[in-house]
Amino acid sequence: MRTEELGSLNDELHATLDELRAAQGQLVQSEKLASLGRLSAGLAHEIQNPLNFVANFSELNTELATDLLARLEAALGGGPFDPASARDDLEAIVANSQRVRDHARRADAIVRGLMGHVRDVGGERRPADLHELIEQAVSTVLGASVVHVERDYGVLAPVELATASMQRVFVNLFENARWAVEHRAAAEAGDFAPSVRIETASIEAGVEVRVTDNGVGIPLAHCTRVFEPFFTTKPAGSGTGLGLSLAYDIVTEGHGGTLAAYSREGDGATFVLTLPA
């Protein structure tokens, strides 16, 4: 009887385990679908905005050009012609065309940024000098700016990295930091000195990189959302919301590391990146 009871319990446990596995699979699939839904909705929203501007300004140009053409034809037929009015219309057409170009470029940047999630997450990994990669990104993003860069580098062994992808991570982090400090500098008068501090250290699991700025900071509730595709705390038109999202994917999916944000609004921000040894 005892054996039968144990056998029955074992069967129940197996059945429960199968149910849990099935439930887990459903949850994973649901989360994937939810993520895809959020990504699709974000992409549709971000692309629709510049497309609306392109359509509207193109329509305005069509109306202005049609009106101007009619007046030119009337003038060629002997009718009156107002050069000042024609000049105003031509200047408006030029300005609208520039806006069409700018919004088309924004749409292109969104698409290229999204494609980066597919292309640049992984890559061939090889031993690399992390400090060298950091300095290259500093030179690219902060080299010509007025932002003061502080460094506190620890002794690090070479880390296996997909160097092109990891270079993009640091570029995105430094671009984010530069925007934050320059935005605060523009808002404040006086002796505010924009700065970015970079720290590296060996840790038990591998290496850690901290990028700290004294910029405008991130609202506490947004610290866990800044890595979502298309989420941004910048004003409309200042960013696509894909840079930090791509950086997160490269670090976590491409290298098995972690990337987290710590901040309080108005009090700067710190991004902590870890990579396994």
C-alpha positions as a LaTeX table, in Angstrom:
\begin{tabular}{lrrr}
\hline
Residue & $x$ (\AA) & $y$ (\AA) & $z$ (\AA) \\
\hline
Met1 & 0.00 & 0.00 & 0.00 \\
Arg2 & 2.86 & 2.33 & 0.86 \\
Thr3 & 4.44 & 1.62 & $-2.51$ \\
Glu4 & 1.16 & 2.34 & $-4.26$ \\
Glu5 & 0.78 & 5.61 & $-2.36$ \\
Leu6 & 4.31 & 6.68 & $-3.27$ \\
Gly7 & 3.70 & 5.72 & $-6.87$ \\
Ser8 & 0.49 & 7.73 & $-6.92$ \\
Leu9 & 2.22 & 10.75 & $-5.37$ \\
Asn10 & 5.03 & 10.43 & $-7.90$ \\
Asp11 & 2.52 & 10.44 & $-10.75$ \\
Glu12 & 0.85 & 13.51 & $-9.29$ \\
Leu13 & 4.18 & 15.28 & $-8.97$ \\
His14 & 5.05 & 14.48 & $-12.57$ \\
Ala15 & 1.64 & 15.74 & $-13.69$ \\
Thr16 & 2.10 & 18.93 & $-11.66$ \\
Leu17 & 5.60 & 19.41 & $-13.09$ \\
Asp18 & 4.25 & 19.00 & $-16.62$ \\
Glu19 & 1.56 & 21.59 & $-15.88$ \\
Leu20 & 4.13 & 24.01 & $-14.47$ \\
Arg21 & 6.33 & 23.57 & $-17.53$ \\
Ala22 & 3.36 & 24.17 & $-19.79$ \\
Ala23 & 2.38 & 27.25 & $-17.79$ \\
Gln24 & 5.95 & 28.52 & $-17.93$ \\
Gly25 & 6.01 & 28.05 & $-21.68$ \\
Gln26 & 2.75 & 29.95 & $-22.00$ \\
Leu27 & 4.07 & 32.78 & $-19.81$ \\
Val28 & 7.26 & 33.04 & $-21.87$ \\
Gln29 & 5.25 & 33.08 & $-25.08$ \\
Ser30 & 2.84 & 35.64 & $-23.66$ \\
Glu31 & 5.73 & 37.88 & $-22.61$ \\
Lys32 & 7.30 & 37.56 & $-26.06$ \\
Leu33 & 4.00 & 38.51 & $-27.67$ \\
Ala34 & 3.55 & 41.39 & $-25.23$ \\
Ser35 & 7.09 & 42.63 & $-25.95$ \\
Leu36 & 6.45 & 42.34 & $-29.68$ \\
Gly37 & 3.20 & 44.26 & $-29.23$ \\
Arg38 & 4.92 & 47.05 & $-27.30$ \\
Leu39 & 7.71 & 47.19 & $-29.86$ \\
Ser40 & 5.27 & 47.28 & $-32.79$ \\
Ala41 & 3.13 & 49.95 & $-31.14$ \\
Gly42 & 6.19 & 52.05 & $-30.34$ \\
Leu43 & 7.55 & 51.70 & $-33.86$ \\
Ala44 & 4.19 & 52.61 & $-35.42$ \\
His45 & 3.90 & 55.68 & $-33.17$ \\
Glu46 & 7.47 & 56.87 & $-33.75$ \\
Ile47 & 7.35 & 56.35 & $-37.52$ \\
Gln48 & 3.87 & 57.87 & $-37.88$ \\
Asn49 & 4.92 & 61.22 & $-36.44$ \\
Pro50 & 7.59 & 62.08 & $-39.03$ \\
Leu51 & 5.46 & 60.59 & $-41.81$ \\
Asn52 & 2.60 & 62.91 & $-40.84$ \\
Phe53 & 4.94 & 65.89 & $-41.06$ \\
Val54 & 6.29 & 64.73 & $-44.41$ \\
Ala55 & 2.75 & 64.36 & $-45.80$ \\
Asn56 & 1.55 & 67.70 & $-44.41$ \\
Phe57 & 4.50 & 69.78 & $-45.59$ \\
Ser58 & 4.48 & 68.06 & $-48.99$ \\
Glu59 & 0.80 & 68.97 & $-49.36$ \\
Leu60 & 1.55 & 72.59 & $-48.40$ \\
Asn61 & 4.31 & 72.71 & $-50.99$ \\
Thr62 & 1.95 & 71.37 & $-53.64$ \\
Glu63 & $-0.60$ & 74.08 & $-52.84$ \\
Leu64 & 2.01 & 76.86 & $-52.81$ \\
Ala65 & 3.65 & 75.69 & $-56.02$ \\
Thr66 & 0.27 & 75.32 & $-57.79$ \\
Asp67 & $-0.76$ & 78.83 & $-56.73$ \\
Leu68 & 2.58 & 80.29 & $-57.76$ \\
Leu69 & 2.45 & 78.55 & $-61.13$ \\
Ala70 & $-1.04$ & 79.93 & $-61.78$ \\
Arg71 & 0.14 & 83.47 & $-60.99$ \\
Leu72 & 3.19 & 83.09 & $-63.23$ \\
Glu73 & 1.01 & 81.90 & $-66.12$ \\
Ala74 & $-1.32$ & 84.85 & $-65.55$ \\
Ala75 & 1.63 & 87.23 & $-65.57$ \\
Leu76 & 2.98 & 85.72 & $-68.79$ \\
Gly77 & $-0.46$ & 86.40 & $-70.30$ \\
Gly78 & $-0.18$ & 90.08 & $-69.45$ \\
Gly79 & $-1.75$ & 90.06 & $-66.00$ \\
Pro80 & $-0.31$ & 91.70 & $-62.83$ \\
Phe81 & 2.52 & 90.01 & $-60.94$ \\
Asp82 & 3.64 & 90.64 & $-57.34$ \\
Pro83 & 7.36 & 89.69 & $-56.98$ \\
Ala84 & 7.28 & 90.06 & $-53.17$ \\
Ser85 & 4.40 & 87.60 & $-52.85$ \\
Ala86 & 6.14 & 85.15 & $-55.18$ \\
Arg87 & 9.31 & 85.44 & $-53.13$ \\
Asp88 & 7.36 & 84.66 & $-49.93$ \\
Asp89 & 5.87 & 81.56 & $-51.53$ \\
Leu90 & 9.27 & 80.33 & $-52.73$ \\
Glu91 & 10.81 & 80.87 & $-49.29$ \\
Ala92 & 7.93 & 78.91 & $-47.75$ \\
Ile93 & 8.48 & 76.07 & $-50.23$ \\
Val94 & 12.19 & 75.95 & $-49.37$ \\
Ala95 & 11.45 & 75.93 & $-45.61$ \\
Asn96 & 8.83 & 73.18 & $-46.01$ \\
Ser97 & 11.20 & 71.10 & $-48.12$ \\
Gln98 & 13.83 & 71.35 & $-45.38$ \\
Arg99 & 11.27 & 70.16 & $-42.83$ \\
Val100 & 10.36 & 67.23 & $-45.08$ \\
Arg101 & 14.05 & 66.33 & $-45.30$ \\
Asp102 & 14.54 & 66.57 & $-41.52$ \\
His103 & 11.56 & 64.37 & $-40.69$ \\
Ala104 & 12.49 & 61.85 & $-43.38$ \\
Arg105 & 15.93 & 61.62 & $-41.81$ \\
Arg106 & 14.34 & 61.11 & $-38.41$ \\
Ala107 & 12.27 & 58.22 & $-39.76$ \\
Asp108 & 15.42 & 56.78 & $-41.32$ \\
Ala109 & 17.27 & 57.06 & $-37.99$ \\
Ile110 & 14.44 & 55.22 & $-36.22$ \\
Val111 & 14.53 & 52.37 & $-38.74$ \\
Arg112 & 18.34 & 52.13 & $-38.64$ \\
Gly113 & 18.29 & 52.17 & $-34.86$ \\
Leu114 & 15.73 & 49.39 & $-34.76$ \\
Met115 & 17.71 & 47.32 & $-37.25$ \\
Gly116 & 20.67 & 47.71 & $-34.92$ \\
His117 & 18.84 & 45.48 & $-32.45$ \\
Val118 & 19.03 & 42.70 & $-34.99$ \\
Arg119 & 22.54 & 43.25 & $-36.33$ \\
Asp120 & 24.64 & 44.53 & $-33.46$ \\
Val121 & 23.60 & 42.56 & $-30.38$ \\
Gly122 & 26.13 & 39.79 & $-30.94$ \\
Gly123 & 29.30 & 39.35 & $-32.95$ \\
Glu124 & 32.57 & 37.49 & $-32.72$ \\
Arg125 & 34.12 & 37.90 & $-29.30$ \\
Arg126 & 37.84 & 38.20 & $-28.61$ \\
Pro127 & 40.03 & 39.38 & $-25.70$ \\
Ala128 & 40.01 & 43.18 & $-25.67$ \\
Asp129 & 41.31 & 46.08 & $-23.58$ \\
Leu130 & 38.14 & 47.57 & $-22.06$ \\
His131 & 39.85 & 50.86 & $-21.24$ \\
Glu132 & 40.92 & 51.26 & $-24.85$ \\
Leu133 & 37.32 & 50.84 & $-26.01$ \\
Ile134 & 36.13 & 53.33 & $-23.40$ \\
Glu135 & 38.72 & 55.93 & $-24.44$ \\
Gln136 & 37.77 & 55.57 & $-28.11$ \\
Ala137 & 34.12 & 56.23 & $-27.21$ \\
Val138 & 35.11 & 59.19 & $-24.97$ \\
Ser139 & 37.07 & 60.70 & $-27.85$ \\
Thr140 & 34.17 & 60.19 & $-30.26$ \\
Val141 & 31.42 & 61.61 & $-28.05$ \\
Leu142 & 33.03 & 63.91 & $-25.49$ \\
Gly143 & 36.34 & 64.84 & $-27.09$ \\
Ala144 & 35.20 & 68.11 & $-28.64$ \\
Ser145 & 32.73 & 69.07 & $-25.90$ \\
Val146 & 33.15 & 71.21 & $-22.78$ \\
Val147 & 32.21 & 68.26 & $-20.57$ \\
His148 & 34.89 & 67.43 & $-18.00$ \\
Val149 & 35.74 & 63.72 & $-17.93$ \\
Glu150 & 37.02 & 62.14 & $-14.71$ \\
Arg151 & 38.55 & 58.67 & $-14.75$ \\
Asp152 & 39.12 & 56.13 & $-12.01$ \\
Tyr153 & 40.37 & 53.01 & $-13.77$ \\
Gly154 & 41.09 & 49.81 & $-11.93$ \\
Val155 & 43.42 & 47.00 & $-13.02$ \\
Leu156 & 41.45 & 44.84 & $-15.46$ \\
Ala157 & 42.36 & 41.68 & $-17.26$ \\
Pro158 & 41.41 & 41.50 & $-20.96$ \\
Val159 & 37.72 & 40.70 & $-21.41$ \\
Glu160 & 36.25 & 38.72 & $-24.28$ \\
Leu161 & 34.06 & 41.16 & $-26.20$ \\
Ala162 & 32.41 & 41.75 & $-29.52$ \\
Thr163 & 34.36 & 44.98 & $-29.81$ \\
Ala164 & 32.21 & 46.77 & $-32.40$ \\
Ser165 & 29.05 & 46.08 & $-30.43$ \\
Met166 & 30.57 & 47.05 & $-27.08$ \\
Gln167 & 31.97 & 50.23 & $-28.64$ \\
Arg168 & 28.40 & 51.15 & $-29.51$ \\
Val169 & 27.32 & 50.56 & $-25.90$ \\
Phe170 & 29.83 & 53.08 & $-24.57$ \\
Val171 & 29.02 & 55.59 & $-27.32$ \\
Asn172 & 25.33 & 55.39 & $-26.39$ \\
Leu173 & 26.05 & 55.74 & $-22.66$ \\
Phe174 & 28.30 & 58.76 & $-23.20$ \\
Glu175 & 25.87 & 60.39 & $-25.64$ \\
Asn176 & 23.14 & 59.99 & $-23.03$ \\
Ala177 & 25.38 & 61.49 & $-20.35$ \\
Arg178 & 26.45 & 64.38 & $-22.57$ \\
Trp179 & 22.84 & 65.27 & $-23.36$ \\
Ala180 & 21.95 & 65.19 & $-19.66$ \\
Val181 & 24.77 & 67.49 & $-18.54$ \\
Glu182 & 24.45 & 69.89 & $-21.48$ \\
His183 & 20.69 & 70.11 & $-20.95$ \\
Arg184 & 21.23 & 71.01 & $-17.29$ \\
Ala185 & 23.96 & 73.52 & $-18.21$ \\
Ala186 & 21.55 & 75.23 & $-20.63$ \\
Ala187 & 18.84 & 75.39 & $-17.96$ \\
Glu188 & 21.06 & 76.74 & $-15.19$ \\
Ala189 & 22.95 & 79.98 & $-15.03$ \\
Gly190 & 26.15 & 80.40 & $-13.10$ \\
Asp191 & 29.08 & 78.14 & $-12.36$ \\
Phe192 & 27.60 & 74.74 & $-13.21$ \\
Ala193 & 30.38 & 72.52 & $-14.60$ \\
Pro194 & 29.13 & 69.56 & $-16.67$ \\
Ser195 & 31.09 & 66.42 & $-15.87$ \\
Val196 & 31.10 & 62.69 & $-16.48$ \\
Arg197 & 32.94 & 60.24 & $-14.23$ \\
Ile198 & 34.02 & 56.82 & $-15.50$ \\
Glu199 & 35.04 & 54.10 & $-13.04$ \\
Thr200 & 36.17 & 50.55 & $-13.72$ \\
Ala201 & 36.93 & 47.74 & $-11.30$ \\
Ser202 & 37.45 & 44.01 & $-11.15$ \\
Ile203 & 34.65 & 42.21 & $-9.32$ \\
Glu204 & 34.18 & 38.58 & $-8.37$ \\
Ala205 & 32.04 & 37.83 & $-11.41$ \\
Gly206 & 34.15 & 39.79 & $-13.90$ \\
Val207 & 34.44 & 43.55 & $-14.44$ \\
Glu208 & 32.28 & 46.56 & $-13.64$ \\
Val209 & 32.03 & 49.93 & $-15.39$ \\
Arg210 & 30.23 & 52.92 & $-13.85$ \\
Val211 & 29.33 & 56.01 & $-15.87$ \\
Thr212 & 28.11 & 58.87 & $-13.66$ \\
Asp213 & 27.00 & 62.30 & $-14.84$ \\
Asn214 & 25.86 & 65.40 & $-12.97$ \\
Gly215 & 23.07 & 66.15 & $-15.43$ \\
Val216 & 19.32 & 66.48 & $-15.16$ \\
Gly217 & 18.84 & 62.96 & $-13.83$ \\
Ile218 & 16.07 & 60.46 & $-14.45$ \\
Pro219 & 12.80 & 60.23 & $-12.52$ \\
Leu220 & 13.03 & 57.27 & $-10.13$ \\
Ala221 & 10.03 & 55.55 & $-11.70$ \\
His222 & 11.72 & 55.65 & $-15.10$ \\
Cys223 & 15.00 & 54.01 & $-14.10$ \\
Thr224 & 13.68 & 50.55 & $-14.97$ \\
Arg225 & 12.04 & 51.77 & $-18.18$ \\
Val226 & 14.92 & 53.60 & $-19.85$ \\
Phe227 & 16.00 & 50.34 & $-21.51$ \\
Glu228 & 12.63 & 49.76 & $-23.17$ \\
Pro229 & 12.57 & 50.34 & $-26.94$ \\
Phe230 & 11.24 & 53.82 & $-27.83$ \\
Phe231 & 11.04 & 54.95 & $-24.19$ \\
Thr232 & 12.84 & 58.24 & $-23.65$ \\
Thr233 & 12.82 & 61.03 & $-21.07$ \\
Lys234 & 14.06 & 63.53 & $-23.67$ \\
Pro235 & 11.74 & 66.05 & $-25.30$ \\
Ala236 & 10.01 & 65.01 & $-28.53$ \\
Gly237 & 12.42 & 65.00 & $-31.43$ \\
Ser238 & 15.54 & 64.81 & $-29.22$ \\
Gly239 & 15.96 & 61.04 & $-29.39$ \\
Thr240 & 14.47 & 57.84 & $-30.74$ \\
Gly241 & 14.52 & 55.91 & $-27.45$ \\
Leu242 & 16.57 & 53.12 & $-29.03$ \\
Gly243 & 20.14 & 53.86 & $-27.89$ \\
Leu244 & 19.88 & 52.57 & $-24.32$ \\
Ser245 & 17.60 & 49.73 & $-25.41$ \\
Leu246 & 20.23 & 48.53 & $-27.88$ \\
Ala247 & 22.99 & 48.95 & $-25.29$ \\
Tyr248 & 21.00 & 46.80 & $-22.85$ \\
Asp249 & 20.51 & 44.04 & $-25.43$ \\
Ile250 & 24.20 & 44.04 & $-26.37$ \\
Val251 & 25.31 & 43.77 & $-22.74$ \\
Thr252 & 22.74 & 41.24 & $-21.52$ \\
Glu253 & 21.98 & 39.09 & $-24.56$ \\
Gly254 & 25.24 & 39.50 & $-26.45$ \\
His255 & 27.66 & 39.27 & $-23.52$ \\
Gly256 & 25.77 & 37.77 & $-20.56$ \\
Gly257 & 26.29 & 40.89 & $-18.45$ \\
Thr258 & 24.03 & 43.38 & $-16.71$ \\
Leu259 & 23.17 & 47.05 & $-17.22$ \\
Ala260 & 21.25 & 49.12 & $-14.68$ \\
Ala261 & 20.40 & 52.78 & $-14.12$ \\
Tyr262 & 20.35 & 54.62 & $-10.78$ \\
Ser263 & 19.18 & 58.20 & $-10.51$ \\
Arg264 & 16.99 & 60.84 & $-8.96$ \\
Glu265 & 15.49 & 63.58 & $-11.09$ \\
Gly266 & 17.68 & 66.66 & $-10.97$ \\
Asp267 & 20.56 & 64.82 & $-9.28$ \\
Gly268 & 22.50 & 63.17 & $-12.11$ \\
Ala269 & 22.49 & 59.53 & $-13.10$ \\
Thr270 & 24.74 & 56.47 & $-12.84$ \\
Phe271 & 24.75 & 53.57 & $-15.28$ \\
Val272 & 26.38 & 50.39 & $-13.97$ \\
Leu273 & 27.56 & 47.81 & $-16.48$ \\
Thr274 & 28.98 & 44.41 & $-15.56$ \\
Leu275 & 30.58 & 41.83 & $-17.83$ \\
Pro276 & 31.56 & 38.27 & $-16.97$ \\
Ala277 & 35.25 & 37.41 & $-16.94$ \\
\hline
\end{tabular}
